Amino acid sequence: MPPVSAVIIARDEEARIGAAVASVSPWVDEVLVLDGGSSDATAAVAAHAGARVISHPFDGFVAQKQRATDAARHDLVFSLDADERVDPELGRALRGVTDGRARAVRRLNYLDGRVLRASGWGRDRPVRFFDRRVVRWGGTDPHDHLVVTGRPPVLPGALHHDPDRTTAAYVRGTVAHARRASIGLADRRPGALAPAAHATGHFVRKMILGAAFVDGRRGLTVAWVGARGVARKYRLARSLTR
């Protein structure tokens, strides 16, 4: 098979980066970690796990992921985050790829030790394998994605997303996410009713369209905490326009 680079961007991820590198390194020809200016031992832990580590101050998810992609040694790239783990079946599928056609993965999202079956996350299929000569990163921070046409095939196996995530960690992550997202949202100058309206819409979509009720208490947590994060995002955006 042609050589493949795995790329990971990280900042202050010393507790998780080692496991991410270890999960993918047996299946690829290079693991590159782009450290975004960590104040902890992220870079040292990644290097100890076998990754090639480079640094650049964090300037947004889209820009940072493109930078890591451009710095990889090989044109075929597999992207994962510091809180994701490649299982052996997905790893073997990566080793078996013979061309650069974009491919998605089946990502399993966890909360409080169990996989969420629904809640808007049950059919998570992000594109993660691609040829950097024809595919680039896009989106609006913090919502990055690979710009591809059509619906790429899904690789066998699974990408496990944050298997140790607790409700408390989810709340903290949602607060940080709202803070980052509010910056790009401020240019739209949201109105006074935007926080409540968008939060209500988010909750309804998660509970009904996303079938969050299937996951019981954990599904309600995803819907409620997410709705509060949406409201916070719009309130922060409004404060930036004053």
C-alpha positions as CSV (number, residue, x, y, z in Angstrom):
1,M,0.0,0.0,0.0
2,P,1.1,3.6,-0.4
3,P,2.6,5.3,2.7
4,V,0.2,7.1,5.0
5,S,0.7,9.8,7.6
6,A,-1.5,10.2,10.6
7,V,-1.8,13.8,11.8
8,I,-3.0,15.1,15.2
9,I,-3.3,18.6,16.4
10,A,-3.2,19.1,20.1
11,R,-2.8,21.6,22.9
12,D,-2.6,20.8,26.6
13,E,-3.4,17.1,26.0
14,E,-0.7,15.4,27.9
15,A,-3.3,13.0,29.5
16,R,-4.7,11.8,26.2
17,I,-2.2,12.3,23.4
18,G,-0.1,9.2,24.2
19,A,-3.0,6.8,23.8
20,A,-4.1,8.5,20.5
21,V,-0.6,8.1,19.1
22,A,-0.3,4.5,20.3
23,S,-3.6,3.5,18.8
24,V,-2.7,4.6,15.3
25,S,1.1,4.2,15.0
26,P,1.1,0.4,14.2
27,W,-1.1,1.1,11.1
28,V,0.6,4.0,9.4
29,D,4.0,5.1,8.3
30,E,4.2,8.3,10.3
31,V,2.4,10.0,13.2
32,L,2.8,13.7,13.2
33,V,1.6,15.8,16.2
34,L,1.3,19.5,15.8
35,D,1.4,21.1,19.2
36,G,-0.4,24.4,19.4
37,G,1.6,25.9,22.3
38,S,0.9,23.6,25.2
39,S,1.6,24.6,28.7
40,D,1.9,21.0,29.8
41,A,4.0,18.0,28.6
42,T,1.9,17.2,25.5
43,A,4.9,17.5,23.1
44,A,7.1,15.3,25.3
45,V,4.5,12.6,25.8
46,A,3.7,12.5,22.0
47,A,7.4,12.2,21.2
48,H,7.9,9.5,23.8
49,A,5.0,7.6,22.2
50,G,6.8,7.7,18.8
51,A,5.3,10.7,17.1
52,R,7.2,13.4,15.1
53,V,6.3,16.6,16.9
54,I,6.3,20.1,15.5
55,S,4.9,23.3,17.0
56,H,2.9,26.3,15.9
57,P,0.8,28.7,18.1
58,F,-2.8,27.7,17.8
59,D,-4.7,30.0,15.4
60,G,-7.9,28.0,14.8
61,F,-8.9,24.4,14.1
62,V,-9.2,24.7,10.3
63,A,-5.9,26.5,9.9
64,Q,-4.1,24.2,12.4
65,K,-5.4,21.0,10.8
66,Q,-4.4,22.2,7.3
67,R,-1.0,23.2,8.6
68,A,-0.5,19.7,10.1
69,T,-1.7,18.1,6.8
70,D,0.8,20.2,4.8
71,A,3.7,19.2,7.1
72,A,3.1,15.5,6.8
73,R,5.7,13.5,5.0
74,H,3.2,11.6,2.9
75,D,0.3,12.7,0.6
76,L,-2.2,10.1,1.9
77,V,-3.3,11.4,5.3
78,F,-5.4,10.0,8.2
79,S,-6.6,12.7,10.7
80,L,-7.6,12.0,14.2
81,D,-7.9,14.1,17.4
82,A,-6.1,13.7,20.7
83,D,-9.3,12.3,22.3
84,E,-9.8,9.6,19.6
85,R,-8.6,6.0,19.4
86,V,-8.2,3.8,16.4
87,D,-9.4,0.2,17.0
88,P,-7.6,-2.7,15.4
89,E,-10.2,-3.3,12.7
90,L,-10.0,0.3,11.6
91,G,-6.2,0.0,11.7
92,R,-6.1,-3.0,9.5
93,A,-8.5,-1.3,7.1
94,L,-6.0,1.6,6.9
95,R,-3.2,-0.7,6.1
96,G,-5.3,-2.3,3.4
97,V,-6.1,1.0,1.5
98,T,-4.6,0.9,-2.0
99,D,-5.6,4.3,-3.4
100,G,-6.2,7.9,-2.3
101,R,-10.0,8.0,-2.5
102,A,-11.5,9.8,0.5
103,R,-13.0,7.6,3.1
104,A,-15.1,8.2,6.2
105,V,-15.0,6.4,9.5
106,R,-17.6,5.1,12.0
107,R,-17.0,7.3,15.0
108,L,-18.4,6.0,18.3
109,N,-19.1,8.8,20.8
110,Y,-19.1,8.1,24.5
111,L,-20.6,9.6,27.7
112,D,-20.1,8.2,31.2
113,G,-18.5,5.0,30.0
114,R,-21.1,4.0,27.3
115,V,-21.5,4.6,23.6
116,L,-24.3,6.9,22.7
117,R,-26.7,5.1,20.3
118,A,-28.5,8.3,19.2
119,S,-28.6,11.8,20.5
120,G,-27.5,13.2,17.2
121,W,-24.2,11.3,17.5
122,G,-25.3,7.8,16.7
123,R,-24.5,7.9,13.0
124,D,-21.3,10.0,13.1
125,R,-19.4,9.4,9.9
126,P,-16.7,12.0,9.5
127,V,-14.3,11.9,6.5
128,R,-10.8,11.2,7.9
129,F,-8.7,9.5,5.2
130,F,-7.8,11.6,2.1
131,D,-5.2,12.6,-0.4
132,R,-4.0,16.1,0.5
133,R,-3.3,16.9,-3.1
134,V,-7.0,17.0,-3.9
135,V,-8.7,17.5,-0.5
136,R,-8.3,20.4,1.9
137,W,-9.8,21.5,5.3
138,G,-12.7,23.9,5.4
139,G,-15.5,25.0,7.8
140,T,-15.8,27.8,10.3
141,D,-14.0,27.4,13.7
142,P,-14.5,25.3,15.7
143,H,-16.4,23.3,13.1
144,D,-13.7,22.0,10.8
145,H,-14.4,19.4,8.1
146,L,-12.7,18.0,5.0
147,V,-14.1,19.4,1.7
148,V,-15.1,16.4,-0.5
149,T,-17.6,15.7,-3.1
150,G,-20.1,12.9,-2.9
151,R,-20.4,10.5,0.0
152,P,-17.1,8.6,0.6
153,P,-17.2,4.9,1.6
154,V,-16.9,4.1,5.3
155,L,-13.9,2.1,6.4
156,P,-14.5,-1.0,8.6
157,G,-13.9,-0.7,12.3
158,A,-14.4,2.3,14.5
159,L,-12.8,5.5,15.8
160,H,-13.6,5.7,19.5
161,H,-14.2,9.3,20.5
162,D,-13.4,10.3,24.1
163,P,-14.2,6.9,25.7
164,D,-13.4,8.3,29.2
165,R,-15.7,11.4,28.9
166,T,-17.8,12.1,31.9
167,T,-20.8,14.5,32.2
168,A,-18.6,17.0,34.0
169,A,-16.0,16.9,31.2
170,Y,-18.7,17.3,28.6
171,V,-20.0,20.4,30.4
172,R,-16.5,21.9,30.5
173,G,-15.9,21.1,26.8
174,T,-19.2,22.7,25.8
175,V,-18.3,25.9,27.7
176,A,-15.0,26.0,25.9
177,H,-16.6,25.3,22.6
178,A,-19.1,28.1,23.1
179,R,-16.3,30.5,23.8
180,R,-14.5,29.6,20.6
181,A,-17.6,29.6,18.4
182,S,-18.8,33.0,19.6
183,I,-15.9,34.8,18.0
184,G,-16.9,33.8,14.4
185,L,-20.6,34.3,15.2
186,A,-20.1,37.9,16.4
187,D,-19.9,39.2,12.8
188,R,-23.5,38.1,12.3
189,R,-24.7,40.4,15.0
190,P,-27.3,38.1,16.6
191,G,-30.4,39.7,18.0
192,A,-31.7,39.7,21.5
193,L,-33.9,36.6,21.0
194,A,-31.1,34.6,19.4
195,P,-29.8,32.8,22.5
196,A,-33.2,31.5,23.6
197,A,-34.4,30.7,20.1
198,H,-31.3,28.8,19.0
199,A,-31.0,27.0,22.3
200,T,-34.6,25.8,22.1
201,G,-34.2,24.7,18.5
202,H,-31.1,22.7,19.4
203,F,-32.8,21.0,22.3
204,V,-35.8,20.0,20.1
205,R,-33.6,18.7,17.3
206,K,-31.5,16.6,19.7
207,M,-34.5,15.2,21.5
208,I,-36.8,14.5,18.5
209,L,-34.7,14.4,15.3
210,G,-31.6,13.1,17.1
211,A,-33.7,10.6,19.1
212,A,-31.8,11.6,22.3
213,F,-34.6,9.8,24.3
214,V,-33.1,6.5,23.2
215,D,-30.1,7.2,25.3
216,G,-32.1,7.9,28.4
217,R,-30.5,10.2,31.0
218,R,-27.3,10.5,29.0
219,G,-29.3,11.6,25.9
220,L,-31.2,14.2,27.9
221,T,-27.8,15.4,29.2
222,V,-26.5,15.8,25.6
223,A,-29.5,17.8,24.6
224,W,-29.7,20.0,27.7
225,V,-26.0,20.7,28.1
226,G,-25.7,21.3,24.3
227,A,-28.7,23.7,24.4
228,R,-27.1,25.7,27.3
229,G,-23.9,25.8,25.3
230,V,-25.7,27.2,22.3
231,A,-27.3,29.9,24.4
232,R,-23.9,30.8,25.9
233,K,-22.4,31.0,22.4
234,Y,-25.0,33.5,21.3
235,R,-24.8,35.6,24.5
236,L,-21.0,35.8,24.2
237,A,-21.3,36.8,20.5
238,R,-23.7,39.5,21.4
239,S,-21.4,40.8,24.1
240,L,-18.6,41.1,21.5
241,T,-20.6,43.3,19.3
242,R,-21.4,45.9,21.9
